[in-house]
């Protein structure tokens, strides 16, 4: 077998291992199902009435694409926590002493985490529809939107793989992750229109890639004017994956567990 | 002699402000066990991590199965099995799934991996637990599973980093027997331990490590002979007979024996007389004996005389320098 064939086979073995683990970690389910669900209810019923979103029939139509993007970003935590756990338990040492492809542990990890993102995406869309969200675009556009969201989630898994490898412990990865996600997702077009923000933050929200992804999702789900956002969003995702996967694999080669 | 299975020359490794390895040399011929004996933080784990390609050395060379651990790292990994200080098994997978995964990552193929997993579960008395998640296992069972994982590909060189730390005596004995069986089948083992009896029982040769240096190397007997030969230990019934005992035994010793708190210890020189002679002399002098024995030096004595401190230190936070 060629080294590429080995890399693919090893990645499949590691991905299978991680998929087997998902149903056996019920505590993890809370973080990627119940938690985003509570965010939806909070924003729709508590904050929603006070937020003006001109051009949308209801706040929920504005909110859902944004909050789903945030949920996909949070999906990265599953990657970070899983990886930190493997590091601290010495499993990464075992993997690194095996004659397997150096990219497989991370590639298998992030691939399997697409599955948890599919679960939370399904929960989010179901809840969104229950609280009054309406898709107003063609089924093809909706499918394209879902694919974009999963691609974005995959990119964030790679970012969080780097977070875990840099942090060195589950707790540090957690803290670092929150510091990354909160400013990025809230200072974006996800929850309120950037026009309503102070100038500096509005400026940041407009160049924030999260806004690009959110606007693209809105275009694909509720037909909001997208401009170049859909292709921009895809480019962002691909770019993030390329940069962070390279960095993560490099980092992994040197990973030293405690 | 065949090419050594493990060959280390001038290996150095430092971390920030500590020198974990200060230029060590090691050699293990094929089919033997080399014991690395030393206290926590001596550098044992660092040596294992370098030899298993997990850590690059700063200086020096290390060859495993004839391959350089830096230049041929990938090839080395196909020749080794590693069982670490902390049982590195996936708690959320069953014993069977753990071993099957490792087999597939050694590229044994799907069916052979499954077959090998079943075989190892049976050998390590884990068949009944094989379909349970490893998080339900006892410490001893996890260790066994971890060792089984190291053996999946029948690697010619095995690295066992404190394999029995924290195990109950029965599990320890079982593990020892397994290791001996692997060596009988031709496997070379590098074993780190802080237990002297373990090195004594298993290792063909022992390298004593302290502060990143090999401070002594040899067979268990060679190391013991370094601290001198047998000693006679005598416990008196009555403290007031100390002088009488010293007088009685003085002709048997090279130097005049010393006695404290009713306990007399002296090197035994068989040319002058053995324990029977000692008993006869004490009897003739009417000295009452509570206990008398000939004590052979243990590796504990070796360790103490080499390093000036005991081998098993109190449980400080287990901070191997490499960690």
Interface residues (C-beta under 8 A of the other chain):
Chain A: X1 X6 X9 X10 X13 X14 X16 X17 X20 X21 X24 X25 X89 X90 X91 X93 X94 X95 X96 X97 X98 X99 X100 X104 X256 X258
Chain B: X49 X52 X53 X54 X55 X74 X77 X78 X80 X82 X84 X85 X86 X87 X88 X89 X90 X91 X92 X93 X97 X101 X102 X104 X105 X106 X107 X133 X149 X322 X323
